[in-house]
Amino acid sequence: MTTADAKPTADAKPTTEPHSIEVRNPADGRVVGSVPIDTADDVAAKVRELRLYQPEWEAIGPSGRAEWLLKLQDWVFDNADHIADVLQSETSKPRLDASIEPPFVADIIGYYSKNAVAFLADEHPSPHSPLGMVKKLTTVYRPHQVVGVITPWNFPFAMPGMDVVPALLAGAAVLLKPSEVTPLGGAELVRGWKAIGAPPVLELATGLGDTGAAVVTNVDYVQFTGSTRTGKAIAKACAERLLPYSLELGGKDPALVLADADLDRAAHGIAWGGLFNSGQVCVSVERVYVEAPVYDEFVAKLTKHVGELRQGQDGREFRHDVGALATANQRDIVARHVDEAVAAGARVTIGGKPGATGTFFEPTVLVDVDQSMSCIREETFGPTLPIVKVADEAEAIRLANDSVYGLSATVWTSDKERGDRVARQLEAGAVNINDSISNLFSFALPMGGWKQSGVGARWGGAAGLRKYCRVQAITTPRVPTQQKELFWFPYSVPKVKLALAVMRVSGARGLRRRLGLGGNK
C-alpha cells in the first residue's frame, strides 16, 4: 500500500481552476469527479474544529462510540453497491475487487466495536513488591485528541477504514487526507459518517503534498500509509514536533515454494497474492523462490493459470479478474522492471506488455531471473511474478531476506513443522503459510513491517486501539493517608531498615544486591 507521495503524480493535476483536482478513470481517461485543494489554513481550521468536539466524543466512552460506529456499519452495507461504483470510477478495478472494500471496512467496524470496551478498560497491575501494596495502581488509555490519517490510492475506501475506525473508537477525532489520485472513496466514508448524524469528529482534507504536510503540522498523531520515501519525510517532520506516528511503507514480499509443496495450491495462491488488485497491494507477492526439483513444474502451472485470467474494464458486472493500474506512472514502473529483466537475460512466459489502452499492463510471469534485477530489488506494485530457481531451503531463506523491505512473506510446503521453522527465519512482519494475504484479514494480529517497510503496526487486537491512546499511570492510596506518610521518599534510615526487612521476608535477595543494600543473607 504505497505511493501516497508528497508530490503530485502526472495523473493528478490541478484543473484550470487552481483550487481543485480532477479525478480521472485510469482505464479510459474520463473525468469522474473533482475535489478541492485544501490550503494549510483550511487544514488548521478543520483541526481546530475537531478539537472542539473531541472531548465530548471521548467522554461518551467506548460503548457510546461503538453505537455510532455500528450505525456507520449499517450505512456501509446499505450503500455497498454505490461505494463500489465510486471505487471503480476512480480506479477501474474489476467489480469483484471494488466490491471487497465495503464489507472489509464493515468487518473492521464489527470487530473493534465488539471489543472496544474490553480493549480500552483500565488495567490494575500488581505492585512489584509488598511495599507497593499500599497503593492501587491503574493504567488508563486516553486518546490523542486529533489523529491525522494519510492514505494511498490503491484501496480508496478500505485504506481509510483500516485506520479511521480504530482511531474513532479509541476516542480521537480524525482528519482524513486521502490520495489526490483516488480521493473519492475516502470522501464516501466521511459522507457516510455525516449521513448517520454522527458527532462532527471526522473530517476530510483533500489536496496535494502541501495539504498532507499541513495535516502533519497540525494533528497530534500521524498514521501514514505510502511510499518509504514519503514516510521518511513524515518521520522527520514528526520528530521535529516530538509527535508519535505509525508508518506502513513499501514492500517486496517473497514467496518460498519448497519441493514438498502442493504445487497446484501454490500456483493459484501465488497468482492471487501477486495479481489481486493488479498487484497493487502492500502485501502482494512480488518475488518467488522455487526449489530446483519442482521449478519447471511450478513455472508451467503458474504460467497456465495466469494465462487463464481475464483482464479488462468492468461495469457493474463481474467479468474480469485483473484491472488497470491506478496511474500511468505506475504502469511505466512495471514496464521498466520487465524490460530491464528481459535485457539482463530473463524470459517472459506470459504477458510482459502494456495494454493497448489506458494504464493496463498484462499479468506477467518472468523466469531465469536473478537477485540483481530491479524486478527483485525494487518495489514493483504491479501485476508481475518474477521467479528465481534456488538450490534448497537455505538459499530460499537467504535470498528472501536479502531486501531492504520486510512487510510480509509466504511459505508453501506440505510439512507444517517445516513451514513454521522457515517462517521464523524470515525477516518480515507477517508470514502466511500455504496462503497469501490472509494476515490482512486477521485483525487480532498486528500488521506491521520490518526494516524499511514501516514503523509500528495497525490492528493486533487491543493494540490496534491503544496505539491511538496516551498511556496514563495513576496511583491511589489503599489505606488512610497521614500527614507524615510512612512510605514517602526520600528514604530515611528507619524506612530503609523497614524496607530491607520486608524484602528479606519476601525473598527479594536479588533486588537487594542490585540496589547495593545488603549481602546474600
C-alpha positions in Angstrom: 0.0 0.0 0.0 2.3 2.6 -1.3 2.9 5.6 -3.3 0.9 8.2 -1.3 3.8 10.5 -2.1 4.1 14.1 -1.1 4.4 15.3 -4.8 1.5 15.1 -7.2 1.7 12.4 -9.8 1.3 13.1 -13.5 -2.2 11.6 -13.2 -3.5 14.0 -10.6 -3.3 17.5 -12.0 -4.9 20.7 -10.8 -7.6 21.9 -13.3 -7.7 25.3 -14.8 -9.3 26.3 -11.5 -6.3 26.3 -9.2 -8.3 25.3 -6.2 -9.4 21.8 -7.3 -8.2 18.5 -8.7 -9.7 16.5 -11.4 -10.2 12.8 -10.7 -9.9 10.5 -13.8 -10.6 6.9 -14.6 -7.2 5.4 -15.4 -8.6 2.9 -18.0 -10.2 5.5 -20.3 -9.1 8.9 -19.0 -12.5 10.3 -18.5 -13.1 12.8 -15.7 -15.2 11.2 -12.9 -15.1 13.9 -10.3 -13.1 16.7 -8.6 -12.1 17.6 -5.1 -10.9 21.0 -3.6 -7.3 21.7 -2.7 -7.3 22.5 1.0 -4.7 25.1 2.0 -2.6 25.0 5.1 -5.1 27.5 6.7 -8.0 25.2 5.7 -6.4 22.3 7.4 -5.6 24.2 10.5 -9.2 25.4 10.7 -10.5 21.9 10.4 -8.2 20.6 13.2 -9.4 23.4 15.4 -13.0 22.5 14.8 -12.2 18.8 15.5 -10.6 19.8 18.8 -13.8 21.5 20.0 -15.9 18.3 19.7 -13.3 15.6 20.7 -13.7 15.9 24.5 -17.4 15.1 24.3 -16.6 12.2 21.9 -14.1 10.8 24.4 -16.5 11.3 27.3 -19.2 9.1 25.9 -16.9 6.1 26.3 -16.1 3.2 24.1 -19.6 1.7 24.3 -21.2 5.1 23.2 -18.7 5.4 20.4 -19.3 1.8 19.3 -23.0 2.6 18.9 -22.2 5.3 16.3 -19.7 3.1 14.5 -22.3 0.3 14.2 -24.6 2.8 12.6 -21.9 3.6 10.2 -21.6 -0.2 9.5 -25.3 -0.3 8.6 -24.7 2.6 6.3 -21.8 0.9 4.6 -23.9 -2.2 4.0 -26.8 -0.2 2.6 -24.5 1.8 0.3 -22.1 -1.0 -0.7 -23.1 -1.0 -4.4 -22.8 2.8 -4.7 -19.4 2.7 -3.0 -18.2 0.0 -5.4 -19.4 2.2 -8.3 -17.4 5.1 -6.9 -14.3 3.0 -6.5 -14.5 1.6 -10.0 -14.9 5.1 -11.4 -11.6 6.4 -9.9 -9.5 3.1 -10.1 -11.0 1.0 -12.8 -10.9 -2.0 -10.5 -12.8 -5.1 -11.6 -16.2 -5.3 -9.9 -15.1 -8.1 -7.6 -12.1 -6.1 -6.3 -14.2 -3.0 -5.8 -16.9 -5.0 -4.0 -14.5 -6.4 -1.4 -13.8 -3.0 0.1 -17.1 -2.1 1.8 -17.6 -5.4 3.6 -13.9 -5.3 4.6 -14.5 -2.0 6.4 -17.7 -3.3 7.9 -15.8 -6.2 9.3 -13.3 -3.9 10.9 -16.1 -1.9 12.5 -17.7 -5.0 13.8 -14.5 -6.4 15.4 -13.4 -3.3 17.1 -16.9 -2.2 18.2 -17.4 -5.6 19.8 -14.1 -5.4 21.7 -13.6 -1.7 22.4 -14.9 -1.7 26.0 -12.5 -4.6 26.9 -9.6 -3.3 24.9 -9.7 0.2 26.5 -10.6 -0.8 30.0 -8.5 0.5 32.9 -5.8 -2.0 34.0 -4.6 -2.6 37.5 -1.2 -4.2 37.5 0.2 -5.9 40.6 2.8 -4.0 42.5 6.4 -5.2 42.0 7.0 -5.7 45.8 5.0 -5.8 49.0 6.0 -2.2 49.6 3.8 -1.2 46.7 0.7 -2.8 48.1 -0.3 0.4 49.9 -1.1 1.9 46.5 -3.7 0.9 44.0 -2.0 1.0 40.6 -4.1 2.0 37.5 -3.1 2.2 33.8 -5.5 4.4 31.8 -5.8 4.7 28.0 -6.7 8.2 26.9 -6.9 9.1 23.2 -4.7 11.6 21.3 -7.1 14.4 20.6 -6.8 14.6 16.8 -5.3 11.9 14.6 -4.3 12.5 11.1 -4.8 9.6 8.7 -3.0 9.9 5.3 -3.8 7.1 2.9 -2.7 5.9 -0.6 -4.6 5.3 -3.8 -4.7 1.5 -4.1 -7.7 0.9 -1.8 -9.6 4.3 -1.6 -12.3 3.1 0.8 -10.7 0.2 2.7 -7.4 2.0 3.5 -9.2 4.9 5.2 -11.4 2.5 7.0 -8.5 0.5 8.4 -7.2 3.4 10.4 -10.2 5.8 10.8 -12.4 3.2 12.5 -10.0 2.2 15.3 -8.9 5.8 15.9 -12.5 6.9 16.3 -13.3 4.0 18.6 -10.2 4.9 20.7 -11.8 8.3 21.3 -9.8 10.5 18.9 -11.2 12.9 16.4 -9.8 12.2 12.9 -8.7 14.2 9.9 -8.5 12.0 6.8 -6.3 13.0 3.9 -6.8 10.5 1.0 -4.5 10.3 -2.0 -5.0 13.0 -4.6 -5.2 10.2 -7.2 -8.2 8.5 -5.7 -9.8 10.8 -3.2 -13.5 9.8 -3.8 -13.6 6.6 -1.8 -12.3 8.4 1.3 -14.8 11.1 0.7 -17.6 8.5 0.7 -16.5 7.3 4.2 -16.7 10.8 5.6 -20.1 11.3 3.8 -21.4 8.2 5.5 -20.3 9.5 8.9 -22.2 12.7 8.3 -25.2 11.0 6.8 -25.9 9.0 10.0 -25.8 12.2 12.0 -22.7 11.2 14.0 -20.8 13.8 16.1 -18.5 16.0 14.0 -15.3 14.3 14.9 -14.4 13.0 11.4 -13.4 15.4 8.6 -11.8 15.3 5.2 -8.8 17.2 3.8 -8.1 16.9 0.1 -5.3 18.2 -2.0 -1.6 17.5 -2.9 1.5 17.2 -0.9 1.2 20.6 0.8 -2.2 19.5 2.2 -0.6 16.3 3.6 2.2 18.4 5.1 -0.3 20.7 6.8 -2.0 17.7 8.3 1.3 16.5 9.9 1.8 20.1 11.2 -1.5 20.4 13.0 -2.5 16.9 14.4 -1.4 15.1 17.5 -0.7 11.7 15.9 0.0 10.6 12.3 -1.0 7.3 10.7 0.6 7.2 7.2 0.5 4.5 4.6 2.5 5.1 1.5 6.0 5.1 0.0 9.1 4.7 2.0 10.5 8.0 0.7 7.5 10.0 1.9 7.3 8.0 5.1 10.9 9.1 6.0 10.0 12.7 5.3 6.9 12.4 7.6 9.0 10.7 10.3 11.4 13.7 10.2 8.6 16.2 10.4 7.0 14.3 13.3 10.4 14.1 15.1 10.6 17.9 15.0 7.4 18.2 16.9 8.0 15.1 19.1 4.8 13.7 17.5 4.0 10.0 17.7 3.4 8.3 14.4 2.9 4.9 12.7 4.1 4.2 9.1 3.2 1.4 6.8 5.6 1.7 3.8 6.9 -0.2 0.9 7.2 -4.0 0.4 8.9 -6.6 -1.8 7.2 -9.7 -0.4 8.8 -13.1 -1.2 7.1 -16.4 -1.7 9.1 -19.5 -1.0 7.9 -22.7 -2.8 9.6 -25.7 -1.2 9.9 -29.0 -3.0 7.3 -30.8 -0.9 4.6 -28.1 -1.6 1.2 -28.7 -3.2 2.2 -27.1 -6.5 -1.4 -26.5 -7.7 -2.3 -24.7 -4.5 0.9 -22.8 -4.6 0.4 -21.7 -8.2 -3.1 -20.5 -7.5 -2.3 -18.9 -4.2 0.7 -17.0 -5.5 -1.2 -15.8 -8.6 -3.9 -14.5 -6.3 -1.3 -13.0 -3.9 0.6 -11.3 -6.7 -2.2 -10.2 -9.1 -5.1 -9.2 -6.8 -5.9 -5.6 -7.4 -3.4 -5.7 -10.3 -0.6 -6.3 -7.8 -1.3 -3.0 -6.1 -1.4 -4.4 -2.5 1.1 -3.7 0.2 1.4 -7.5 0.8 1.4 -8.5 -2.8 3.7 -11.4 -3.7 6.5 -9.6 -5.6 9.2 -12.3 -6.0 9.1 -16.1 -6.0 11.8 -18.5 -4.9 11.3 -22.1 -6.0 13.4 -25.1 -5.1 15.1 -26.6 -8.2 13.4 -30.1 -8.1 9.9 -28.6 -8.7 10.9 -25.4 -10.5 9.9 -26.4 -14.0 6.6 -27.9 -13.0 5.7 -24.9 -10.8 6.5 -22.5 -13.6 4.3 -24.4 -16.0 1.4 -24.5 -13.6 1.7 -20.8 -12.7 2.0 -19.7 -16.4 -1.1 -21.7 -17.3 -3.1 -20.3 -14.5 -2.1 -16.7 -15.2 -2.8 -17.1 -18.8 -6.4 -18.0 -18.0 -7.1 -14.7 -16.1 -9.3 -12.1 -17.8 -8.2 -8.5 -17.9 -10.4 -5.6 -18.8 -12.7 -2.9 -17.6 -15.9 -3.9 -15.7 -19.1 -2.0 -15.2 -21.3 -3.5 -12.5 -20.9 -6.9 -14.0 -18.3 -9.4 -12.7 -16.4 -10.1 -15.9 -12.7 -9.6 -15.3 -10.1 -10.8 -12.9 -7.4 -8.1 -13.4 -8.0 -4.4 -14.0 -5.9 -1.3 -14.8 -3.1 0.2 -12.8 -4.0 3.4 -10.9 -1.7 5.7 -12.7 0.3 5.9 -15.9 3.4 6.4 -13.7 2.8 3.0 -12.1 2.4 1.3 -15.4 5.7 2.8 -16.5 7.4 1.4 -13.4 6.1 -2.1 -14.2 7.2 -1.8 -17.8 10.7 -0.7 -16.8 11.1 -3.6 -14.4 10.0 -6.1 -17.1 12.1 -4.6 -19.8 15.2 -4.4 -17.6 14.8 -8.0 -16.6 14.5 -9.2 -20.2 17.5 -7.1 -21.2 19.5 -8.8 -18.4 18.6 -12.3 -19.6 15.2 -13.0 -18.0 12.4 -14.6 -20.1 8.7 -13.8 -20.2 6.4 -16.9 -20.2 3.2 -15.0 -20.3 2.2 -11.3 -20.6 5.0 -8.7 -20.5 3.4 -5.8 -22.3 1.4 -2.7 -21.6 -2.3 -2.8 -22.7 -3.5 -1.2 -25.8 -5.4 1.5 -23.9 -5.2 3.3 -20.6 -3.0 2.0 -17.8 -3.4 -1.7 -18.3 -0.4 -4.0 -18.1 -0.6 -7.7 -18.9 -0.3 -10.1 -15.9 3.3 -11.3 -16.3 5.4 -14.2 -15.3 9.2 -13.8 -15.6 11.7 -16.7 -15.3 15.5 -17.0 -15.4 15.5 -14.1 -13.0 18.4 -13.4 -10.6 18.7 -11.4 -7.4 20.4 -8.4 -9.1 17.5 -7.4 -11.3 15.3 -4.4 -10.5 12.2 -6.6 -10.6 13.7 -8.4 -7.5 15.3 -5.4 -5.7 12.8 -2.6 -6.2 9.1 -2.5 -5.3 7.1 -3.0 -8.5 3.5 -2.7 -7.2 2.1 -4.2 -10.4 0.9 -7.5 -12.0 4.3 -9.2 -12.3 5.6 -12.5 -10.8 9.4 -12.9 -11.2 10.7 -16.4 -10.3 14.1 -17.4 -9.1 15.3 -21.0 -9.0 17.1 -21.9 -5.8 19.1 -25.0 -4.8 17.5 -25.6 -1.4 15.5 -24.2 1.5 18.6 -22.4 3.0 19.2 -20.4 -0.3 15.5 -19.5 -0.5 15.6 -18.1 3.0 18.9 -16.2 2.4 17.6 -14.6 -0.8 14.2 -13.8 0.7 15.9 -11.9 3.5 18.2 -10.1 1.0 16.0 -7.0 0.8 15.6 -3.6 2.4 12.0 -4.4 2.9 10.3 -6.7 5.3 6.5 -6.4 5.2 5.3 -10.0 4.7 6.1 -13.3 3.1 4.6 -16.7 2.2 5.9 -20.2 2.6 4.5 -23.2 0.6 5.1 -26.7 2.0 3.2 -29.8 3.0 5.1 -30.1 6.2 3.6 -27.8 8.9 6.7 -28.0 11.2 8.9 -27.1 8.3 6.7 -24.2 7.4 6.8 -22.9 10.9 10.6 -23.3 11.1 11.1 -21.4 7.8 8.7 -18.7 8.8 10.6 -18.0 12.0 13.8 -17.4 9.9 12.2 -14.8 7.6 12.8 -11.1 8.2 9.2 -10.0 7.7 6.4 -8.6 9.9 4.0 -11.4 8.8 4.4 -14.8 7.2 1.5 -16.7 5.7 2.0 -20.5 5.3 0.2 -22.1 2.4 -1.8 -18.9 1.8 -1.5 -15.3 0.6 -2.7 -12.1 2.1 -4.5 -13.9 4.9 -2.9 -11.8 7.6 -4.6 -8.8 6.1 -8.0 -10.2 7.2 -6.8 -11.2 10.7 -7.5 -8.1 12.9 -6.3 -9.9 16.1 -2.8 -10.0 14.6 -0.5 -6.9 14.2 0.1 -5.7 10.7 3.4 -4.0 10.5 6.6 -4.0 8.6 10.3 -4.6 9.5 13.3 -2.8 8.0 12.2 0.0 5.6 8.6 -1.4 5.4 7.5 0.7 8.3 7.4 1.7 11.9 4.7 0.4 14.3 1.7 -1.6 13.3 -2.1 -1.5 12.8 -4.5 -3.9 14.5 -3.2 -6.6 16.7 -6.2 -6.9 18.9 -6.2 -4.3 21.8 -3.0 -2.7 20.4 -5.0 -1.6 17.4 -7.0 0.8 19.6 -4.3 1.6 22.2 -1.9 2.9 19.6 -4.1 5.9 19.3 -4.0 6.5 23.0 -1.7 8.1 25.5 -1.0 5.8 28.5 -1.5 7.4 31.9 -0.4 6.0 35.2 -2.4 6.7 38.4 -1.6 5.7 42.0 -4.3 5.8 44.6 -3.8 5.2 48.4 -5.3 1.9 49.6 -5.0 2.9 53.3 -5.9 6.1 55.1 -3.3 8.7 54.5 -1.4 10.6 57.2 0.3 14.0 57.3 3.6 12.2 57.5 3.3 9.3 55.1 5.3 6.3 56.1 6.5 5.5 52.6 7.3 9.0 51.3 10.6 9.4 49.6 13.5 10.1 50.2 14.2 7.1 52.3 15.1 7.8 55.9 17.3 5.3 57.8 14.3 3.7 59.6 12.5 3.3 56.4 15.4 1.7 54.7 15.7 -0.8 57.6 11.9 -1.5 57.3 12.2 -2.0 53.5 15.1 -4.4 54.0 13.1 -6.4 56.5 10.1 -6.6 54.1 12.4 -7.6 51.2 14.1 -10.3 53.4 10.7 -11.8 54.3 9.6 -11.7 50.6 12.8 -13.2 49.4 13.9 -10.3 47.3 17.6 -11.0 47.6 18.4 -10.3 44.0 16.8 -6.9 44.3 18.8 -6.1 47.5 22.0 -7.0 45.8 21.2 -4.8 42.7 20.4 -1.9 45.0 23.6 -2.4 47.0 21.5 -2.7 50.1 22.8 -6.0 51.5 24.5 -9.3 51.0 23.3 -12.8 50.5 22.0 -13.4 54.0 
